[in-house]
Amino acid sequence: MVSKKYSGSQKAIYNSCKKALDKLGYKIISDNVRQGTIKAKKKSSFFSFGNNISINVSPKNDNEIELLIKSESIGIQIIDWGTNSEIENDLIQLVSSYLI
């Protein structure tokens, strides 16, 4: 799980998360803008059984929004070889690039 704090609007960060998921090929399973939650999934490939992504965008104070991203492998994959961490970091970087 990774987290990053941003200044700005919760809705802008939330929308940037959805845009980043789409760009990286994830299918949004559920999203709730009011709660600031997004769940997404990527199907399996030759290298992976697939991943589930959970995102939470929540206000921490008047000027700070916290973004939490968690990636989990699907299925019986025993070792993720750093894949989940890489996915989380890729999403954070892409979201950040949309907010510039």
C-alpha positions as CSV (number, residue, x, y, z in Angstrom):
1,M,0.0,0.0,0.0
2,V,1.2,3.5,-0.9
3,S,-0.1,6.8,0.2
4,K,0.5,10.4,-0.9
5,K,-0.9,13.7,0.2
6,Y,-2.0,16.4,-2.2
7,S,-3.4,19.9,-1.9
8,G,-6.4,20.6,-4.0
9,S,-9.8,19.3,-4.5
10,Q,-10.8,15.7,-3.6
11,K,-12.9,15.5,-6.8
12,A,-9.9,16.4,-9.1
13,I,-7.7,13.8,-7.4
14,Y,-10.5,11.2,-7.6
15,N,-11.0,11.9,-11.4
16,S,-7.3,11.7,-12.0
17,C,-7.3,8.3,-10.3
18,K,-10.0,7.1,-12.7
19,K,-8.1,8.5,-15.7
20,A,-4.9,6.8,-14.6
21,L,-6.6,3.4,-14.1
22,D,-8.1,3.7,-17.6
23,K,-4.8,4.5,-19.1
24,L,-3.1,1.5,-17.5
25,G,-5.8,-0.9,-18.7
26,Y,-7.8,-1.4,-15.4
27,K,-11.5,-2.0,-15.4
28,I,-13.4,0.0,-12.7
29,I,-15.6,-2.5,-10.8
30,S,-17.1,0.1,-8.4
31,D,-16.6,3.7,-7.6
32,N,-18.3,6.1,-5.2
33,V,-17.2,9.7,-5.5
34,R,-19.0,10.7,-2.3
35,Q,-17.0,8.1,-0.2
36,G,-13.9,8.7,-2.4
37,T,-13.5,5.0,-3.2
38,I,-12.6,3.2,-6.4
39,K,-12.1,-0.6,-6.9
40,A,-10.6,-1.8,-10.2
41,K,-9.4,-5.0,-11.7
42,K,-6.9,-6.1,-14.4
43,K,-7.3,-9.5,-16.0
44,S,-4.5,-12.1,-16.0
45,S,-1.7,-12.1,-18.5
46,F,1.2,-14.4,-19.2
47,F,3.1,-12.8,-16.3
48,S,0.4,-12.4,-13.7
49,F,-2.9,-13.8,-12.5
50,G,-4.2,-10.2,-12.5
51,N,-4.6,-7.6,-9.8
52,N,-7.3,-5.9,-7.7
53,I,-6.8,-2.2,-7.0
54,S,-8.4,-0.4,-4.1
55,I,-8.2,3.4,-4.0
56,N,-9.3,5.8,-1.2
57,V,-9.2,9.5,-1.7
58,S,-10.0,11.3,1.6
59,P,-9.7,14.8,3.1
60,K,-7.2,15.0,6.0
61,N,-7.7,18.7,6.8
62,D,-8.8,21.9,5.1
63,N,-6.0,21.8,2.5
64,E,-4.8,18.3,2.4
65,I,-6.2,15.2,0.6
66,E,-4.7,11.7,1.1
67,L,-4.6,9.2,-1.7
68,L,-4.2,5.5,-0.6
69,I,-3.6,2.9,-3.3
70,K,-3.4,-0.9,-2.6
71,S,-2.7,-3.5,-5.2
72,E,-3.3,-7.2,-4.5
73,S,-2.6,-10.2,-6.7
74,I,-5.5,-12.3,-7.8
75,G,-5.4,-16.1,-7.4
76,I,-2.8,-18.4,-6.1
77,Q,0.2,-16.2,-6.9
78,I,2.6,-16.9,-3.9
79,I,5.3,-14.3,-4.7
80,D,4.5,-11.0,-6.4
81,W,8.1,-10.2,-7.2
82,G,7.5,-6.5,-6.4
83,T,4.7,-6.2,-9.0
84,N,2.1,-4.8,-6.6
85,S,4.5,-2.2,-5.3
86,E,5.4,-1.3,-8.9
87,I,1.7,-1.0,-9.9
88,E,1.0,1.3,-6.9
89,N,3.9,3.5,-7.6
90,D,3.0,3.7,-11.3
91,L,-0.5,4.8,-10.4
92,I,0.8,7.5,-7.9
93,Q,3.1,8.9,-10.6
94,L,0.4,9.0,-13.2
95,V,-2.1,10.6,-10.9
96,S,0.5,13.2,-9.9
97,S,1.3,14.0,-13.5
98,Y,-2.4,14.7,-14.2
99,L,-2.6,17.1,-11.3
100,I,0.3,19.4,-12.4
